[in-house]
């Protein structure tokens, strides 16, 4: 079905984008590469900028999609967002933003959205 891991990832990112748009978020950008990381999706939820990580696992043998976002991945995500904002002349301190996770199981219909994933 998919010829590469990248194609499979792009397909799930597209499904996540469509899902989030159906929930009222607006699309800003996808696959934003910065030094040390990538931002899968950048959306807006009214005045809040939303950095979205999209994860997929076909099984839980090595942990779920949610569990795969460990502390190290979270730090890379925050740093990537800070670098992207800096390119826009902004910062995490002066921008209303949040970090959401969209996790998939085996299919695009097995979806879980966790707003404010990085909040305690």
N, C-alpha and C positions, 0 to 999 in steps of 0.2 A: 504494500500500500504506500509506504513512504520510502523514498530512495535514500534518504539520509536522516541522521539524527537532527540536523538543522531544520530540514523540512518538517519533521514531526513537531519540533519545538515551535516553529512558525505557525503551524496549524493550531496548536493549543493556545498560542498567544492571540491569534485571530479570534478564536472562540471566546477567550477571556474578554477581549475587547468588545465583542458583540454583546456578551452577557452584561458587562458593566454599563454599556450604553443603554441596554434595556432597563437598567436600574437607575438611569438618569444622569450618569456621569458623561462628560464630554471628552472626546479624544483629543490629545495634544500631539503626542509623538510615540513612536515605537522604536525599539532597538537602538537606543542612544548609547553609543560607545564612548567611554571616557577612560582616562588612564586608570588601569586597575580594575575596571569593571564595566558592566552593561546594565542599563535600565530597560527592562522588558517593555513596559508601558508607562506613559505619563498621561494622566487623565486630570480632569478638574471636576470637583464636586462643589458646585456653586463657586465660592471664593477660595476653596481649599485646593491646593495642588496635591495630587495623589500619585505617589510612586508605587507602581504595582509590580510585584514579583510573581511570575507565573511558574508553577512547578507541576510536574506530572510524574507519577510512578505507576507502572503497570501492575506491580504487586508490592506488598509491604515487607518482603523478605529482608531488605536492608533499611527498613524504616519507611514511614509514610512520606508523602510529598510534604506535609507540614513539618514533620520531624527533620527533613533534609535541610531546612533553613536553620542551620546551627549558628552559634555566636559569631564564628568567623564570617559566614555568609552575610549575617546581619550587619557586621561592621563594613564589609565591602559595599553593601547596598547603601548604607548611610554615606559613606565616603563618595560613592558614585553620584548620589543625589547632590551632595555638597559641591562637587566639581561641576556638575551640570548647571546648578544654580549660579555658581560663580561665573560661568560663561555667559549667563543672562544678566550679570551685574547684580545678583541677589545672593542671599545666604540662607542657611537653615534658620538662623536667628531672626531674620526679618521677613520670613515668608510663612504664611499659614499653610502647612503641609502635613501629610500623614503618609504612612507606609502600609499598604494593603497587600494581602497575599491571596492569590487565587490558586487553589490546589485542585488538581484533577486526579481521579483514579484511572481506571483502564480506558475510559471513553470520555468524549467531550460532554456527555450528559451527566457524568459523575463529577460534579463541580461543588466546591466549597469556597465561599468568599469570606475572608476574615479582614474586615476593616480595622485599622489601627493595630496591625499585627505586632508592631514593635513596642506598643504601650504595655506597661506592667499589669 
